[in-house]
Amino acid sequence: MLLDCRRLSEVFIVTKYINKNDKFLEVLTDYCPNDRYDFLENLKKMTEANKKMFPEVKDFFYTPQFLEEEQAKIKRDHGGELKKLPQMAQMAKDIVYEEEYNSLYKTTSKLLHFCPFSLNGDMLLETKDEKFNYFKRIGFNIRENQTKKFIN
């Protein structure tokens, strides 16, 4: 549940950041090509890893050539310039959400990213009071998003 709260908080931060100038769709489409380009880059790495892990498989759905052609098309369609969103911490700061970001992200990072602590976690986060607080945060993010118009 804590990680779901973090995910909703990320959605809230990004959508509020993008919507700062009331041009949500326009700004969103500016950033999507970079995300797709990065996704294709990771697919190339995954395909190479799969070839090493599963040498008996001869055909993979994504060929390096296909992925490179798709990446070249993205760059060509956008004049070679791909816009990237700022880091989550910077977006939170820009929308005056830094305190909430810091409290939630520092806590969830130890659970989301591997470290010895994340093997077991901390049962203190499983109390009824803690669960209630996370539900309140989820509700806050949902209400906050519903009060804004995200499409021009």
N, C-alpha and C positions, 0 to 999 in steps of 0.2 A: 504494500500500500504506500509506503514511503517513496518508493521509486515512481509509482504512478503520480504521486503528488509532484515530484520533481519534473516528470514529463509534462504535466499540465502547466507547471510554472514556466518551463521552457517555451511551450506554445504561447503562453501569455506574454512573456518577455519579447519574443520574436514578433508576434503579431502587433503588439503595442508599439514596438520600435519601428516596424515597417510602416505602421499607420500614422506615424507622427505628422506627416504632411498631407494626410487624407488622400493619398494616391496609392492605396494598398496594392491593387492589381498591377499597376505600372511598376512599382518598386519590386514587388514579388517576382515579376517576370524578368527583372534585371538580374536577380540573384540565382534563379533556377538553373541557367546554363552552367554556371560554375559548379553547382552541386552535381549536376548530371555528368559533367566532365570528370570530376573527382570520383564519382561512382564508377564510371567506365574505367578509370585508372585502377581502381581497386579490383574490378572484375578481371583486368589483365593480370594482376598479381595473383588473384585467386586461381585463375586458369592455369598459370604456370605452376603454382603449388599443387593443384589437382593432378597435373601431368606427372609430377614427381611422386605423389602419393599413390596414384592409381595408374601405373604405366600400362596396365592391360587395357585400359579404355583408350581407344584410338581417336574417337571423335568427341569433341566438346561443343556445346551449343555456341559458345562465343569463341571465335578464332581471334588471335591477336590482330590480324589484318582487319577484321570487321570492327573491332573496338577502336583501333587507330583511325580508321576511316570515319567512324562516328565522332571521335574527338576532333578530328580535323574539320569536319562539317560544322561542329559547334563553334569552333574558333572562327571559321570562315564566315558563318552567319552573323557573328557578333563582332566583326572587324578585328579579331585577334585579342580583344580586351574582354576579360571576364571579371565581373564584379563579385566581390566576396563580402559576406556579412562580417561585421566586427565580432570579436570574441563575445561570448555570452555575458561576461562580467562588464564589458564596456557598454553593451546594449542596456543592461540593467541599470548602470549608472546614468546613462543618457535619458532613461525614462523615470528616474528617481525611484528606483526599486532596488537599490543596492543593499539595503539592510536585509530585506527579505531574501534576496539572492544569496547573500553571504551566510545567513543562518541556515538556509535550506541546502545549499550546495556543499558547504563544508561537512555537514552531517551525512548527506547522501553519497558523497564521493567515496567515503570509506566503505560504503556498502556496494556501490556500483563498480568501482575499480578495484581490482584485486589487491589485497594486502593481507597479512596474517589475521588482522582483526575481522576481515570480511568473511572468513571461514565460519565464524560463529556469531558475529554481530554482538549486539548488546540487548539483552532482554528488556532493558529499561524502555526501549522504543516500542515494546509490545504491550504496555499498560493501556488500560481503557482511556486514561486521560490523554496519553500521547496519540492514540488512534483518533480520539475525538478532535484533537488539535489539527491533525493532518486532514481530517475530513473538513474542518473549518477552512483550512487553506485551499483545499480543492474547491469548495463552495465559493470562496472569495475569488479565485481565478475565473471560475465559470461566470459568476455574476459580473465581474469586471469586464470580461470579454463580451457579454451580452449587452452591456450598456454602450458599447462603441459600435459605430458602423464601420465595417471592414471592406465594404465594396462601394466604390463611388457610384 
